[in-house]
Structure formats: C-alpha cells, structure tokens
C-alpha cells in the first residue's frame, strides 16, 4: 500500500509489473490518519510504503509486529523512479517483509529493524 505522499502512478506501474499494489487514494484513504492506514494494511496483510517518519514512530510506540513499513527518504522522485526503488528494496530484502520490519531507504542504502521495535 503506497501512502498518500507517493505518486499514484507508482502503484499503477507496480501493478503493470505484476504487483498487488494499491495507493491509499485508490481505496478512499487519501486523507486517512496514519493509524488507520496501518490498521488497514495489517488487516489486509499489506506493507505500507511511505515518505513519512511517523509510521515508524507509531509502530515503535505501539510495539506492533505488523505491518512492515519501508520509508523512502528521497523526495521529488516521479512514479517510475519510486516504482523502481520499491522493486529494488523488495529484491534485496523482500523475504523479510512477512516477518515484520521497518526499512529506511535513502540514496542506495537501506537500514532495517525487526518489529516490534525495542525487542
């Protein structure tokens, strides 16, 4: 699930590449609170991809084990660039997303932490 700060076109590009990708705007959540986005992703077994650091903070405070949340720390990327970055993150560490992780991806580097944070 791509969060509202990311281009909707990235979800479309990912779907064209065979991904089960949705954008929050596509499911009526373009103005939803971050907690609601996390809960919907948890219920649907989705990963939340975002530019927003608040998602990692919410997961840390709640000590939640799901959903996984990659945070992209590169703003100004277009839909194609975002889709390519997401595909590269999943190619490198995709097997870890089912276990519950947070990821920070920036300038070709990634940092990961297992959920719940603090264990």
C-alpha positions, 0 to 999 in steps of 0.5 A: 500500500503506497501512502498518500505522499507517493505518486499514484502512478507508482502503484499503477506501474507496480501493478503493470509489473505484476504487483498487488499494489494499491495507493491509499487514494485508490481505496478512499484513504487519501486523507486517512490518519496514519493509524488507520492506514496501518490498521488497514494494511495489517488487516489486509496483510499489506506493507505500507510504503511511505515518505513519512517518519511517523509510521515508524514512530507509531509502530515503535510506540505501539510495539506492533509486529505488523505491518512492515513499513519501508520509508523512502527518504528521497523526495521529488522522485516521479512514479517510475523512479519510486516504482523502481526503488520499491522493486529494488528494496523488495529484491534485496530484502523482500523475504523479510517483509512477512516477518515484520520490519521497518526499512529506511531507504535513502540514496542506495542504502537501506537500514532495517529493524525487526518489529516490534521495535525495542525487542 
